Amino acid sequence: AVLTEAVATFDDSPAAKIKRMKKVTQVTSKEKKPGQRSLDFGLDLVAVLRPDGYGSLQGFAGYQLGGNSITFGIHNDADDPATIAQFGGVRPPLLRIQPKLRVDVEM
């Protein structure tokens, strides 16, 4: 009976609180070991189709495979005066492809 009572009240005792505090301190102050270093490359392709129109159609789709990704968009704003002004008075190109090289460094 005495042992059962001691076990039941141990969680609230000062000794148990000190023990829990030491465990928390031990876990949080653990030195991190250096992980494995890596250098990964990926290629991202972004393409935008800009047909004739005034901006009433917009959409994007993307696909990712490993470290590479493809994003394709459509925006029919080639006839919009604001878009033409952005391109110095000429219409934007029908298709724009922008490759990106992504480098992920982990130390």
BAMARGU-162607 format. One line per field, with one value per residue: residue number from 1; residue in one letter; x, y, z of N, C-alpha, C in turn. Coordinates in steps of 0.1 Angstrom, whole numbers, padded with zeros to 4 digits. Example, Ala and Ser with C-alpha at 12.3 -4.5 7.8 and 13.67 -1.06 7.14 Angstrom:
! BAMARGU-162607
num = (1, 2)
residu = (A, S)
n_east = (0132, 0128)
n_north = (-0057, -0022)
n_up = (0078, 0071)
ca_east = (0123, 0137)
ca_north = (-0045, -0011)
ca_up = (0078, 0071)
c_east = (0132, 0129)
c_north = (-0033, 0000)
c_up = (0078, 0079)
***
This chain:
! BAMARGU-162607
num = (1, 2, 3, 4, 5, 6, 7, 8, 9, 10, 11, 12, 13, 14, 15, 16, 17, 18, 19, 20, 21, 22, 23, 24, 25, 26, 27, 28, 29, 30, 31, 32, 33, 34, 35, 36, 37, 38, 39, 40, 41, 42, 43, 44, 45, 46, 47, 48, 49, 50, 51, 52, 53, 54, 55, 56, 57, 58, 59, 60, 61, 62, 63, 64, 65, 66, 67, 68, 69, 70, 71, 72, 73, 74, 75, 76, 77, 78, 79, 80, 81, 82, 83, 84, 85, 86, 87, 88, 89, 90, 91, 92, 93, 94, 95, 96, 97, 98, 99, 100, 101, 102, 103, 104, 105, 106, 107)
residu = (A, V, L, T, E, A, V, A, T, F, D, D, S, P, A, A, K, I, K, R, M, K, K, V, T, Q, V, T, S, K, E, K, K, P, G, Q, R, S, L, D, F, G, L, D, L, V, A, V, L, R, P, D, G, Y, G, S, L, Q, G, F, A, G, Y, Q, L, G, G, N, S, I, T, F, G, I, H, N, D, A, D, D, P, A, T, I, A, Q, F, G, G, V, R, P, P, L, L, R, I, Q, P, K, L, R, V, D, V, E, M)
n_east = (0008, 0020, 0040, 0025, 0012, 0033, 0043, 0021, 0021, 0045, 0049, 0042, 0060, 0089, 0113, 0107, 0101, 0125, 0140, 0127, 0132, 0160, 0162, 0150, 0167, 0190, 0183, 0177, 0201, 0219, 0246, 0246, 0255, 0275, 0259, 0255, 0272, 0259, 0255, 0232, 0218, 0193, 0170, 0148, 0121, 0103, 0076, 0057, 0028, 0016, -0010, -0031, -0054, -0071, -0065, -0084, -0081, -0063, -0039, -0022, 0000, 0018, 0046, 0065, 0095, 0115, 0144, 0138, 0117, 0087, 0069, 0041, 0024, -0005, -0015, -0037, -0029, -0018, -0027, -0033, -0030, -0015, 0003, 0017, 0029, 0047, 0065, 0079, 0064, 0061, 0045, 0043, 0065, 0052, 0057, 0074, 0103, 0119, 0147, 0159, 0186, 0189, 0206, 0212, 0227, 0238, 0251)
n_north = (-0012, 0013, 0015, 0016, 0040, 0058, 0055, 0065, 0092, 0101, 0114, 0141, 0150, 0169, 0156, 0142, 0163, 0176, 0155, 0153, 0179, 0178, 0159, 0172, 0194, 0180, 0169, 0191, 0205, 0190, 0185, 0191, 0168, 0171, 0168, 0149, 0163, 0178, 0185, 0195, 0196, 0212, 0215, 0240, 0247, 0273, 0283, 0306, 0312, 0337, 0346, 0364, 0389, 0403, 0397, 0380, 0353, 0332, 0310, 0284, 0256, 0230, 0207, 0184, 0165, 0147, 0166, 0184, 0207, 0217, 0245, 0257, 0284, 0303, 0333, 0355, 0383, 0398, 0419, 0439, 0473, 0481, 0460, 0460, 0485, 0478, 0463, 0482, 0493, 0474, 0443, 0415, 0385, 0355, 0330, 0324, 0311, 0302, 0291, 0278, 0273, 0254, 0253, 0234, 0235, 0218, 0219)
n_up = (0000, 0008, -0011, -0035, -0031, -0030, -0057, -0070, -0063, -0072, -0097, -0092, -0074, -0061, -0067, -0091, -0108, -0110, -0122, -0147, -0157, -0159, -0180, -0201, -0204, -0211, -0236, -0252, -0252, -0266, -0287, -0322, -0346, -0375, -0405, -0435, -0462, -0491, -0526, -0549, -0581, -0601, -0628, -0639, -0659, -0673, -0690, -0710, -0727, -0748, -0763, -0787, -0773, -0745, -0718, -0706, -0703, -0682, -0669, -0652, -0651, -0635, -0631, -0613, -0611, -0593, -0588, -0608, -0626, -0644, -0655, -0670, -0685, -0696, -0709, -0723, -0732, -0752, -0768, -0751, -0741, -0719, -0716, -0740, -0737, -0716, -0729, -0744, -0765, -0784, -0793, -0770, -0770, -0786, -0774, -0745, -0731, -0702, -0688, -0657, -0635, -0607, -0576, -0549, -0518, -0492, -0460)
ca_east = (0000, 0028, 0047, 0015, 0009, 0045, 0043, 0010, 0024, 0059, 0049, 0040, 0070, 0100, 0123, 0103, 0102, 0140, 0144, 0122, 0140, 0174, 0161, 0147, 0180, 0199, 0179, 0178, 0215, 0227, 0253, 0242, 0266, 0274, 0252, 0263, 0271, 0255, 0253, 0223, 0214, 0180, 0166, 0134, 0117, 0091, 0072, 0044, 0022, 0008, -0017, -0039, -0065, -0070, -0063, -0095, -0078, -0051, -0039, -0008, 0001, 0032, 0049, 0078, 0100, 0128, 0148, 0135, 0103, 0082, 0058, 0036, 0013, -0011, -0022, -0039, -0029, -0009, -0033, -0036, -0021, -0005, 0013, 0025, 0037, 0057, 0075, 0085, 0056, 0059, 0038, 0052, 0066, 0041, 0061, 0087, 0108, 0129, 0153, 0166, 0195, 0188, 0217, 0209, 0239, 0236, 0264)
ca_north = (0000, 0024, 0015, 0020, 0054, 0065, 0055, 0073, 0106, 0104, 0124, 0155, 0152, 0177, 0148, 0139, 0175, 0178, 0145, 0157, 0191, 0174, 0152, 0182, 0201, 0171, 0167, 0204, 0210, 0181, 0190, 0185, 0163, 0175, 0159, 0146, 0174, 0175, 0195, 0190, 0205, 0209, 0224, 0244, 0254, 0281, 0287, 0313, 0314, 0349, 0348, 0377, 0390, 0414, 0393, 0373, 0339, 0330, 0297, 0278, 0242, 0227, 0193, 0183, 0152, 0148, 0180, 0192, 0211, 0224, 0253, 0263, 0293, 0310, 0346, 0361, 0397, 0404, 0431, 0449, 0484, 0481, 0449, 0466, 0495, 0472, 0458, 0493, 0497, 0462, 0431, 0405, 0373, 0346, 0320, 0328, 0300, 0307, 0280, 0282, 0262, 0255, 0246, 0232, 0232, 0214, 0218)
ca_up = (0000, 0009, -0024, -0044, -0028, -0034, -0071, -0075, -0061, -0076, -0108, -0087, -0064, -0065, -0073, -0104, -0116, -0113, -0132, -0160, -0161, -0164, -0192, -0211, -0206, -0218, -0250, -0259, -0253, -0273, -0299, -0335, -0354, -0388, -0414, -0447, -0471, -0505, -0536, -0559, -0592, -0607, -0639, -0639, -0672, -0672, -0704, -0710, -0740, -0747, -0776, -0788, -0764, -0735, -0705, -0701, -0701, -0675, -0663, -0650, -0647, -0632, -0629, -0607, -0611, -0586, -0586, -0619, -0627, -0656, -0653, -0682, -0683, -0707, -0706, -0736, -0730, -0762, -0774, -0740, -0742, -0708, -0718, -0751, -0731, -0708, -0739, -0752, -0777, -0793, -0787, -0763, -0779, -0784, -0764, -0738, -0723, -0693, -0680, -0644, -0629, -0592, -0569, -0535, -0511, -0478, -0453)
c_east = (0009, 0036, 0037, 0012, 0021, 0046, 0033, 0013, 0037, 0059, 0048, 0051, 0082, 0111, 0120, 0104, 0116, 0145, 0139, 0129, 0154, 0173, 0158, 0160, 0189, 0196, 0181, 0192, 0224, 0233, 0249, 0255, 0264, 0268, 0261, 0261, 0267, 0254, 0244, 0220, 0201, 0178, 0151, 0132, 0104, 0088, 0058, 0040, 0013, 0001, -0025, -0050, -0062, -0070, -0074, -0092, -0064, -0051, -0024, -0009, 0016, 0034, 0063, 0082, 0114, 0132, 0145, 0120, 0100, 0070, 0054, 0024, 0008, -0018, -0024, -0041, -0020, -0014, -0036, -0026, -0011, 0006, 0022, 0034, 0049, 0069, 0080, 0077, 0055, 0051, 0048, 0054, 0055, 0044, 0074, 0091, 0120, 0135, 0159, 0174, 0194, 0199, 0213, 0222, 0235, 0249, 0262)
c_north = (0013, 0026, 0021, 0035, 0063, 0066, 0065, 0088, 0110, 0115, 0138, 0159, 0161, 0169, 0145, 0151, 0178, 0168, 0149, 0169, 0187, 0167, 0162, 0190, 0193, 0170, 0180, 0209, 0201, 0187, 0183, 0180, 0168, 0164, 0157, 0158, 0170, 0187, 0189, 0200, 0202, 0219, 0227, 0251, 0260, 0286, 0294, 0316, 0326, 0352, 0361, 0377, 0402, 0409, 0385, 0359, 0339, 0316, 0292, 0264, 0239, 0212, 0192, 0168, 0152, 0162, 0189, 0196, 0218, 0232, 0259, 0272, 0298, 0322, 0354, 0376, 0404, 0417, 0442, 0460, 0485, 0471, 0454, 0477, 0490, 0467, 0469, 0496, 0485, 0451, 0422, 0393, 0363, 0335, 0325, 0316, 0305, 0295, 0286, 0270, 0264, 0247, 0246, 0227, 0229, 0212, 0212)
c_up = (0000, -0005, -0035, -0043, -0033, -0050, -0077, -0074, -0066, -0088, -0103, -0077, -0069, -0072, -0088, -0113, -0120, -0123, -0146, -0166, -0166, -0178, -0204, -0214, -0214, -0233, -0258, -0261, -0260, -0286, -0311, -0342, -0368, -0397, -0426, -0456, -0485, -0514, -0547, -0569, -0597, -0618, -0638, -0652, -0669, -0686, -0702, -0724, -0739, -0761, -0776, -0778, -0754, -0721, -0699, -0698, -0694, -0669, -0662, -0647, -0644, -0629, -0623, -0607, -0605, -0584, -0598, -0620, -0640, -0652, -0666, -0679, -0696, -0702, -0719, -0734, -0741, -0768, -0764, -0741, -0731, -0710, -0730, -0746, -0723, -0717, -0748, -0765, -0787, -0785, -0780, -0772, -0776, -0774, -0758, -0729, -0715, -0685, -0667, -0639, -0614, -0586, -0554, -0528, -0497, -0471, -0439)
***
